[in-house]
Amino acid sequence: MLPADLASPLWSWNLVADFQQMWSFPFMVNAFRAGTIVAVAAAAVGWFVVMRRQTFAAHTVSAVAFPGAAGAVLLGAGAVYGYFTLCIATALVIAAVRGRGDREESALTGTAQAFLLACGYLFIALYKGLLEGPQTILFGTFLGITDGQVTLLLCVGAAVLAILALIGRPLLFASADPQVATAHGVPVRALSVVFLVLLGAATAEAGQITGTLLVFALMVIPAATAQTLTARPAASLALAVLLGLTATWAGLAAAYYSPYPLGFFVTSFAFAGYVIALGTRALRGLRTPFAVTVPTEEAA
């Protein structure tokens, strides 16, 4: 049995009192602030990731966040610098190899991903600090988020959203039909590079909350769920942000009242929403009446 000061708080089913008690701690206030910023930026960027069918690129960028953070900690720098440096650098590499053919692009990306993951495990083996360090990097935590980190996340998140809003319309056009967009003078290649940099920045943000192994879930699942429920771009994007916020807030509350990792709860709530969306779409299909063709006398 855990000591009283280490045991998880008890859920009382009085939601107002529970949230008041939870938000009485500055670290939980910072966790919700950081989680809100991360959820909005990740959902917005993730919506275009799903739209552009670049989930493999998003997975690669999220995977290399692990060696980036581990290497930064090994060098004595903050993990946040490693997150942003390697995620954005990897996004630029992916942008550089795009257009060489799907096979060569996938081979280069997968090879680099495997090598960098191996480097991450080497950095962890060389690091002689706290044993909880690797677990925090891989699976995320809401503990120890400082005011300075929240400010940094806010600045990066605001920049990502501002640039995304600026290029949103041409990016949507280029994502839906790149050939037609090119014919109309849309700079498809430049938009792709800018978007991949935004993907790297958003991934580095989200990795600090969910961990590097599960950042892919917060980036992709809310967007995939929203696009399953509606095909209208504006409604789908807004729904993706709402689903990301819901999964993040519910995950933070669940992690506070339990001893289990934050990333597990965020991913589980997001995945549950996706399953419900699939079920809803299936029910819509069952309720759609079948078109029955009645032969006419002329046809007979």
N, C-alpha and C positions, 0 to 999 in steps of 0.2 A: 504494500500500500504506500502511495506517495505521501510525503509530508504535506501538511496543510498548506504551506506556502508554495508548494510546487504542483499541487493538484489542480486539475482544470476546474474553472468555475462551474456552478450548477445552473442549469436552465430552469427558470421558475415558471415559464409559460405566461408571465406578465411581460408582454413585449416592451411596453414603455419603460418599465423598471429595468428590464434586462439591458436595453440599449443605453439607458442613462448610466447604468453601472459600467457597461463596456466602454462607453465614450468618456468616462471619467479618467481614463488612463491616456496620457499624451501619446504613447506609442500606438494605441488603437486609432486615435484620431488621425495620426500621420498615415497609418496603414490604409484607412478608408480614403484619405485624400489621394495618396499615391495610387491606390487601386482604381479610383474613379478616373484619374488621368490616363492610366495605362489602358483601362478597358475601352475608353472612348477612342483613343488613338489606334489601338490594335484592331478594334472592330471596323473602323473606317478604312484602314489600310487593308485589312483582311478581306473586306468586301470586294475590293478590286483584285486581290490575289485570287479569290475564287472565280471572279468574273473572267480574269485573264488566264485561268488554268495554270497558275504558277505555284501550285502548292508544293511541288518538289523544291523549287527555289526557296520558298519560305521555310520548308523543313531544313534545308541545308544551312540557311542563315541562322536559324534557331539552334541547330546542333553545334555550330562553331562558336556560339556564345560561351559554351562550357570551357574550351581551351583558352578563350580570350580572358574570361574571368579568372581561371586558375593561373594563367601565366602572369596576370597583373598582380595577383595576391603573392605569387612566388617572388616577384620583383620588388615587393614592398609597396606597391601602389594600390589604390582602392580598386575593388572588383568592377566598379561602375565604369572605369576607364577602359578596362579590358573588354567589357560588354560592347561598348560603343565602337571602339577601335576595330576589333576583328569583325563585328557584324557588318559595319559599313564597308570595310575593306573587302570582305567576301562578296557583298552585294555588287561592288564595282568589278570584281573578277567575273562574276556571273554575267554582268552586263557586257564585259569585254568578249566573252566566248559565245554569246548569243549570236545566232545567225550562221554558225558553222555546221548546222545540221543537228537534228535531234539526237542522233546516236553519239556523235562526238561531244556535243554539249553535255549529255547525261554522263558520259564516261569521265570527262574532265571534272565535272561537278562532284560526282560520286567518289572519285579518287582523292580529290582534295579534301572532301568531307571526312573520309576514313583516316587520312593522314593526320588531320588536325584533331580528330577525336583521340587518336593515339597519343598525340602530343599533350592533350589535356590530361590523360591518365598519367603520363610521365610527370607533368607539373605537380599533380596531386601527390604522387609518390615522393617527389623531392621536397614537398612542403612539409615542414615539421610543426605546424601550428595546431590549432584546435581540430579535433576529429570531426566536429560538426560542420567544418568548412565545406567539404565536398557535398554533404547532404543539402546544405543551404543553396549551393550553386545549382545543383541538379534539380531539386524539388521545390525551391522557393521558401520564403518565410515572410511573416509580417512583423517580426521582432526587429527592433533596432533601426527602423527607418527614421532618419533624422529630418529636421526641418530643412537642412541644406539639400538633402536628397529629393525631398518633395519639390523644392524650388527648381532644382535641375530638371526633374521630370516634367514639371509644368512648362518650363521654357522650351524643352525639346518637343513636348507634346503640342504646344501651341504652334511651334514652327512647322511641325509635320502637318497639322491640320490646315494651317494657312496655305502652305504650298499645295496641298492636296485640293483645297477649295479653288485655288488659282488654276490648276491644270485639270480639274475634275471633268469638265465637259469634253475637251479634246481627248483626254485619256479614256473616257467612256467610249467615245467614237472609235478611237484606235483599238480598244479592247474588243469591241463588238465586230468590227470589220476592218482589219488593218490595211487590206489592199485598197478598199474604197477610200479610207482615210488618207492614205498616201496619195492617191489620185487627186484628192481635194486639197493637197498641200499641207496636211497635218504632219508635223515632225515626229513621226512614229518612233524612230530610233532614239531621239533625244528624250521623248516622254518616257520611254522604257528605262533609260538610264536613271532619270530623275526618280521614277517610281521605285526602282530597286534600292536606291539610296534611302528613300523614305521607308521602305520595308526594313532595311537594316537598322535604322534609328528606332522604329516602332518595336522591332524584335528585341533590341537591346533594352528598351524600356520595360517591356512585358516580362522579360526574363528575370528581372529583379523581384518580381512578385510571384510568378508561377514557377520559377526555376527554368533552366535551359531545356530540360527534357519535355516539359509540358507547355511551353510557350506556344508551340504549334497549335495546341487545342484552343487557347484563347484567341489566337489569330484567325483560325479557320472555322471552328465549329459554329460560333454565332452567325458568321456571314453565310455559311452553308445552310444553316437553319432558316435564316431570313429569306434567302433566295429559293428555298423549298416552298415557303409559304406564299410568296408573292413575286411576280415578275416585274412589278413596277419599280424602277431604279430608286426613286426618292423614298418610297415607302419601305423598300427592302433595306436600304442603307440605314434609315432611322430605326428599323426593327432590329438590325444587327447590333447597333449601338445599345439599344435597350436590353437586348438579350445578354450582351457582354457585361453591362453594368449589373444586371440581375445575378448572373453567375458569380461575378466577382464579390459583390456585397454579401450574397448568401454564403459564398465560400469563406469569406473573412469571419462572418458570424459563427459558422460551424467550426472553423479552426480554433476560434477563441474558446469555444465551449467543449473542445475535445483535444486529446493529445496527438492528433494525427496531422500530417502535412497539409499546408494550405493548397498546394497544387492539386492534390487528389480531390479536394472538395470542389474547387473551381472547375476542374475538368469534368467531374461527375455531374455537376449541375448543368454544365453546358451540353454534355452528351445526352442527358435526360431530355433537355429541350429539343435536341435534334431527333431523338426517337419519337417524341410526341408529334413533332412536325411531320415526320414520315407517316405516322399513323393517321394524322389529320388529312394528309394528301390522299392516302389510300382510301379513307372513308369518303372523301369527295368523289373519287373515281367510282366507288361503288354506288353512290347516290345519283350519278349522272345517268339519265335515261338513255337506253340504246336507241339508235335511229333505226326504225323499221321501215323498209321499203315495201310499199303496197303496189303490186302490179296493176297497171291500168288495163282497160279493155284494148287500147291501141297496142300496148306492149304485148298483150296476149295474142 
